[in-house]
Amino acid sequence: MHVADSERKRQCCILTNRYWDCLFGDFKSVMLLILQAPLIGWLCTLVWGSIGRETPMLFFVLCLSSVWFGCINACREIVKERAIVERERLFGLSIVAYVQSKFKVLASLGLIQVTLLLMAVEWQMALEGPFLLQLLALWLAAMAGVGLGLLVSAFAGNQERAVLSVPLLIIPQLLFSEMAIPEDMFGDAMAVIEKLMPVRWAFEMCQELAANETTWLTVGLDILVLAAFAVVFSGMACVSLLAGRKEG
């Protein structure tokens, strides 16, 4: 059923408000999600504070943690409502509006998390580079993670499978990176796969921001690529739902 733009916007607004109410209705679970961010930041300060300065690995851990936040927040949010979505589609629910509402709320939650994560690190260590742009890099990484989590949730047959899929999405972010193998040792296939990892672009952006001479063209490209990941993954989640794709 075709849904006009005005109706889709109206539905998105209603669904966003409903999702906010549902999310914060389970206050304890939300607080657990939020508090893991400063806890990870504090653990980072224990490690890197002992040497008194950041290293590339610290930026990588922050970016990987941000992708993790997005994925774990989003991975159950569609699959747990699949029956409701299928029923509401019969009455004209816009799948695009539905996924947009999820993304908007989860992006806001991700912003809270990455802000607390970065502040926890900055509280003990003065990281190189502009705080707000570093925050943008981590938030974009989290939004790419949200898109990836929504995609997994759209394909998963149940919540348990969705949650179990998250490590399979996060671990390759580490394995196919220069933290595992020096970049000059990448083969052709690995070089391509590495570019498909959101953490790679967030890490590059943080590295550039911390450099003595920042290459702003590279920073701009990183921003565009991370935003594209978020849009493409969310779009693929919409396509999966529209196709009524399920796993048994």
N, C-alpha and C positions, 0 to 999 in steps of 0.2 A: 504494500500500500504506500503510495507516495505521500510524503508528509511535507507540507509547505515549510519554507524557512521560518516564518513567524511562529508556526505551530511547534517546530523543532526547538526554537529558542525558548518558547514557553515551557515545553516539556523539560528541557534541560534545566531551567531555573527551578521548577518544581522538584525534579529528581535530585538536584544538588542539595536543596534544602532538606529533603527527606533523608538523603544519605548522611548529611551532617548530623541530623538528629539521631539517626541510628548508630552512627559511629561513636558519638560522644554519649550516647545512652549507655554504652559499655565503657564507663569511664576508666575502670581499672585496666582493661586491656589496652586502651589508648595510652594511658600513662606508662605502661610497660614498653610500648613501642617508642614513646618519646624519650624515656629515661635511658634506653639503651645507647642513645647517641652521646650524651655527656659521659657515660660510663666508658664507652670506647675511646672517646677523646682523652679521658683521664688515664686510661691504660697506655695510650700513645705517649702521654707526657712522662709516664714512668720509664718508658723505654728510651725515648729520644731526649728527655730531660737529663738523663744520666750522662749524656755526652755533650749536652749544652747547645745543641744546634740541630736543625732539621737536615735530613738527607733525602735524596730522591725517593727512597722507600717510604718515608713518612707521607709524602704527597700521594704516592701510589695507594697506600693503606687508606688514606682519607677518601680518595676517589672510589676505591673498591667498596668501602663501607657505605658510601652514598648510593652506589648502584644496588647494593644489598638492601638498604632501607626501602628503596622504591620497589624492588622485586618482592620482598617479603610482605610489604604492606598490601600489595595489589593481587598477589597470586591466588587468593581465595575469594575475591570480591565479586567475581562474575559466576563462578561455578556454584557457589552456595545459593545463588538466586536463580539458577537456570530455569527451574519450574515456574517461578514467578514471571520471569522475562518472557517465556514462551506463551504464558497465558495472557500477559498484557499486550503482546504483539498482536493478538487477535482483535484487540480493541484500539489498534492504531499507534502503539508505542514505537517511537523512532529509536532504532538501535544506535544511530549516531548520537542522538541526544543522551541516551543511556550511558554509552561509553564516555562521552564528554563529561557527564556529571561525575562519574567515577574518577576520571583523570583530574578534574579541577580540585576535588576535595583531597585526593591523594597527593597532588602536587603541593597543596597548601600544607598538608601534614609533613611532606618531605622537606619543605622549606624550614619548618620548625626544627626538624631533626638535624639538618645539616648546619643550621645556625648554631644550635647548641653544641654540635660536634666541633665546629671550628672555634667557637668561643672557649670551649673547654681546653683546647690546645693553645689558643692564643693567651689564655689566662696565665699559663706557665712559660710559654715560649713565644718569642716575637718572630713569627714566620716572615720570610722575605716575600714582598709583593703586596699589592693593594688588597685589603681585607674584603671589600665588597666584590671585587672581581674574582677573588678566590672563592667567595661564597657563591657567586654565579656559576662558577665551574662545577662546584659540588652539587648545586641545585639542579643544573642541567643533567649531571650524571644521575641524580636521583630520579628526575623525570624520565630519562631514558630507561631507568630501571622500572619505573611505574608502567611505561608502555610495554616493556618486556613481560612484566608480571601479569598485566591484563591479557596479553596474548596467550600466555600459558594458561591463565584461568579460563579463557574462552575455549581452549582445546581440551582441557583436562576433564576427565570423567567424574572426578569427585575431588573433595578438598584435600584428602590425603595425598593423592597423586600430584596435585598442584604444588603442595608444600615440598614434597620429595623431589620435585623437578628443579627447585630453586638452586640447590648446590650444583646441579648439572649445568646451570647457567652461569653461576658465579666462578666455579673452579677454572673453567677455560679462560676467564678473564685474566687469571693469574698465569696459567700455563702458556698461553699465547701472548706473552708480553716480554719486554726486554728485562723485566725483573727475573724471569726464569732463564732466558738465554740472551746473550748480548745481541743487539740488533744487527751487527755485522755478520752474525752467524745464521741469520734467518734464511731459510730456503724460500723459493718463490711461493709455494703454497702457504707457508707460515706467514709470510709477509702480507698475503691477501687476507688470511683469516684474522690476523692481528688488527687489521683496519676495520673489521666487522665487530670489534669489541668496543662498546661505549667507553669503558674505563681508559682505553688507550688515548682517546681524544681529550677526556677530562684531565688525565695525567699530563699530557703534552701542554695543555693550557696552563695548568698550575706551574709547570716547569718554566714555561715562557714568562709568566708573570713574576717568577722569582729570579729570573735572569737579570744580569746587570743592564743589558740592552734588550728590551722586549721587542719581539717582532710582532707588531700588531696585526699584520696580515694573517699570520699563523693563528693568533688568538681569535680573530674573526672567523676564520675557517673552522676552528674547533667549535665555536659557538653554533655555527650553522649546522655542522655535522651532528652534534649532540641533539639539537632541536629536531633535526630530520629523523634521527633514531626514534625519538619520542612520538613523532607524528606517524611515522611508518609503522611502528609496532602497534600503536593504538588503532591505526587504520586496518591493519591485518586482523586485529581482534574483532573489529566491526564486520569485516568480510566473513570471518569464521562464524559469527553469530547469525549473520544474514543467510548464510548457507545452511544454517541449522546443523552444523557439524558437531558430532558428539563422539565420545569414545565410550565403549561399553564398560 
